[in-house]
Amino acid sequence: MFKHIRDYFDFNRAERNSIVILGLLLIVLFLVPAFIRYHRKPVKQDVSNFRTEVTAFENSLKNNKATASRNSGGKIDFERVDHSVAEQELAPFPFNPNEMTADTWKKLGLKDWQVKIITNYTLKGGKFYRKEDFAKIYGISKAQYEVLAPYISIPEKIKVPDEANNSQYAFRKPKIEQVDLNTADSAALVTLNGIGPSFAKRIIKFRKLLGGFYSTSQLLEVYGFDSARYEKIYRYCNVNPAGITKLNLNKVSTDELRKHPYFDYYLAKAIVDRRIIEGKYTSVDQISQIPLVHAALFEKIKYYLTIE
């Protein structure tokens, strides 16, 4: 056994020379990096520009910190961040919301879209009778109201004649403003309780597809509109039938009819085919004779049809 192992270490002269040369090469390769590092001259880096940029950045941070301290009075309540942000954004001063103009609302620090909502409310006859009424305006956050409330000054009583009790002073009851769903813009719609910008856009989009509303109950057909939201606002809504765009049964095409939400392709084609086969319509009621038109559907589509 030892003889076989010894055979592995039995080298001839050429093999021994090769081993020596290989060992020398390994030693040289090991020493070369150390030799290069020892004789390499250090290269000096110009970091003056970098130091200048660092100094400018540090100064910028200090300036921003000082500005934030001045705006917030040096105090930030991290447990009421919204309140702190509102204090920084607003520039409150004593005011009566019933006497404000768009410019003075902006000076108060409110955003343009908030000013538009308040202005629309007052132009339609809306009044503020208590401080709390200002908090009910859509778009005014709780934090903003808390900051502005101490500066709101509204006379508790308004001098008006009261024939019922002959009192010199009487509380004036707020007038309920009605919103016409066929003419209202987004600013008017968002004054309704529970209607934000998103729902206002959906209502207007659906109104355009319909050609106008014939009933306030059609709001329930707006995507995402539920009965709870409808119960809050329907008393303050109305519809003017004159605002409905109607389709002429004797001129309308199949493609025009099918664009309306209440008409599918088959119903639109049936209406046009009947006109082609039997002649012009003489009454909108003739539509009810078409098999595809059931009683409930006719009650909906009749408001959008005419023969003139």
N, C-alpha and C positions, 0 to 999 in steps of 0.2 A: 504493500500500500504506500509506504513512504517513498519507495522507488518511483512510483507513478507520479507522486506529488513533486518530487525533485526534478522530474523531467520537464515540468512547467517552468522551472527557474534555471534551466540549463541553456545559456545563450551562446551563440557563436560570436566571433569577433565583430562582424558587421552589425549584429543586433545590439551588442554592447555599445558600439559607437553611436548608433541611432538613439539609444536611450539617453546617452550623455548629452547629445545635441538637443534632444527634445527637452531635457531638464533645463539646459541653459536658456533655451527659448522661453520657457515658462517663467524663469527667474527674470529675464529681461522684460517680458510683458507685464510682470507684476510691479517692476521698479519704474517703468516708463511714466505712468500717470503721476506717481509721487515726484519724479524728477521735473515733470512739466509744471506741476503746481508750485514747486519750490522756486523755479526760475521765472514764472510768469509775473509780469509787472501788473499791479492792481490798476484797473481803469477807473478813473474818477468820473462819476456821473454828475451831470449838471441838474440839480434838483431845485434850482432857484424858482423856475416857473411853477413847479409843483407846490413849493412852499407858499408862493404868492396866491395860488388858487385855494389852498387850504385856509389861509388867513382870510381871504374874501368870503369863503363859505362860513367860517366861524362868525365873522362879523354879521353876515346875513341872518344867521340863526339868532344872534343876540338882538338884532333889530326887530325880527319877527316876534320874538318873545316879549320885547318891550312894547310893541304895538298891541299884542294880545292882552298884555297887562293893563294898558291904558283903556282899551275898549271894554274890558270886563271889570275895571276898577281893581284889578289885581286879584280878584277872587273868582274862582270857577267852582260851582257846586256840582261835583261829579255824580251826585245822587239825583240831581235834577238838571240834566244836560239840556233838555229842551227849553227849560226856563232860562238857562244861562245864554243859550243861542238867541232866544227871543230878545233878551235884554241887549245883546250886542247889535242885532239887526234893527231894532226899533229906536226911534228918537222921540219919546213921549213928551207931550206938553198938555196942559189943561185944554179940553175940548168938549164941545157939545156935538154929538154925532148927527143931530138933526140940522146943524148949520154948516157942516163940512162940505167942501168942494173936492173935486178930483185932485186938484193940486195939493190941497192941504192934507188929504189922505196920504198922498205920496210922501209929503214932508214928514209924516208920522212914521214912515218906514215900511208901509205896506207895499206889496208887489202889485204890478199893473193889473193882473187878473183878479186880485182881491178887490182892488179899487173899482174895477168894472162891475163886479157883482154887487157891491154896496151901492154904487151910483145907479145901477138899473133898479135896485130895490127902492131907493128914495124917489127916483123919477116916476115910478108907478104908484106913488103915494104912501110908500112904507114909512113908518115912524118908529122911533126908539122912545119907549116910555119908561124904561128902567135900564140900569146898567146891564142886567142879565139879557136883555133883548139883543145887545151887541154880540154876545157870545153865541147866539143862535144863528148868526149869519154864516152861511156855508163858506168854508175856507178859512175862517178865523179859528186858529188852534187854541186849545185850552191854555197853553203857555203864553201865547200872545195876549189873550184876554186877561190873564193874571197880571201881566206887566202893565197893560193899558187901563185896567179897571180903576185904579186909584186916581187917574187923571180924567175920567169921564164925569162930566157935570151935566145932569139932565134935571130940569125943574120937576119936582114931584107932582105938581098940579099945574094944569094948563087952564088959563082963564077963558071959559066958554060959557055961554048961556045954557042953562038947563031948565027947560020948561016943565019937566016932570016934577021937580021939587023946589024950583025957584032958587036954587043954590047959586051963589056967586061963582063958586069954584066947583068943578066936577072933573073927574078923571075921564079922559078921552079914550074910548075903546079903539083898539087898532082895527083898521079897515082890512078886511080880507080881500086880497087881490086875486082875481081870476086870471088864469093863464089859458089863452087860446092855443090849443095843441096844433092847429093848422097854420099859425103864423109865428109862434114863439121861436126865438133863437136860443142858442145854447145858454146865453147869460140869463134869459128869463126862466128856462127850465131848471137850472141849478138852484134857483131860489126855492124850489119845492123841496119839502123835507124828504130826504132819502135819495135825491137825484143828484148825482155827481157828474163831472164832465164826461165820463165814459158812457153812462146811461143817456145823457143828453144827446150824444152823438148817435147812439143806437136808435133813439126815438126819431131823430131827424132823418136818419137813413131809411128807417122803415116807413116814415111818412112819405118820403120821395117815391119809394117803390109802390106804395098804395095809391098815391095821388091825393093823399089827405085822409083825415080820420072822420068817420061819421058818428063815432061813439067813443067816449073815454075808456070804455071797457076793452077797446082794441089795444090798449097799452099792455094788457096781459099777453099779447101775441109777440111783444118785443122780447128778443132773446135775453133770458136771465131775469125777466120781470116777474115777480111772484105776487100773490094775493096780499101778503102782508104789506109790501111796499105800496101796492095799489090802494089799500084801505087808508093809508096815510095822506094821499094826495088827491084822490078823485074829487073830493069836495071843492078843491081849489082849481079844478080844470074844467074847461068847456070846449066845445067844438063848433065852429061856424061852418055849416054845410056849404056856404058859398065858396069856401076854400078848397073844395074837392075838385080835382081834375077828372073829367068823365071821358069815356071812350065811346065814340060814335059807332053803333052797331052796323050802320049801313056803309061805313067807310073803313073800319078797322081791319087790319090783316091778322092772319093767324100768329105771325111772329110778334106783332105788337101786343096781342092779347096774352100770349103765354109769358110775357115779361112781368105781368101783374101777379102778385103772390097768390091770388085766389083762383087763377086759371092755369090748369096744366095743358099740355099739348093736345090731348084728346078732346077736352072741353072746348078749347079755342077752335080746333078744326071743325067740331060739330056745329058751333055757332056760325062760322063762316060758310060751311057747306049748306046749311039751311037757307042762308041768304041767297046763295048762288042758285039753289034748286027752286025755292018757293018765292023768291023776290025779296024786295026790301022789307025790313021790319016796320010795322006801323005802331008797335007798342013794346016797351021793355018787358011787359008781362009775358010776351010770347016766348021769352027765354025759358020760362018755367015749364014749357011743354017739351023741352028737350030731355030725353031720358036720363042723361047724366046730371041734370040739375035737380037735386032734391030740395025740399022746402027750406031747410036750414041754410043751404048754400045760396039759394036765391035771395034770402033775406040779407045776405052779406054783399053779394055782387050787384044787386039792383042799384045801390048808391053810386056805383062807378060806371053806369051805362046810360046812354041816351040815344035817341033816334034822330036828333037834330044836329 
